[in-house]
Amino acid sequence: MQLLDLHEEGHPASTVPREDFELLRGDEALTTYQFNTNTAKHIFCKYCGIHSFYVPRLHPDRISVNARCLEDVDVSALRPRFFDGQNWEEAARTRRVAEGT
């Protein structure tokens, strides 16, 4: 599994290319929330509210998946890297420089 971010919602997430993501079931239970630039697409279960996955604004060509929604993943074994959501623009700029993107 790739490096993980710990989102402000408190869940670890793995970001993968869209072509590597396949939703196996439950599409009918999902709803999408967008705001501001409408680049990010936050996907939630419309029944329980879990933030299952989303298209990140920083990398709109990828899908960020809540690791707690994946089968056979021990989230206690994951080592997240933190992202300063309060200072999003500066944190994103710093991350892009560090990643060379």
ABEGO torsion letter per residue (X at the ends): XBBBBBBAAGBBBBBBBAAABBBABGAAABBBBBBEAGABBBBBBAAAGBBABBBBAABAABBBBBAAABBGBBAAABBBBBBBAABAAAAAAAAAAAAGX
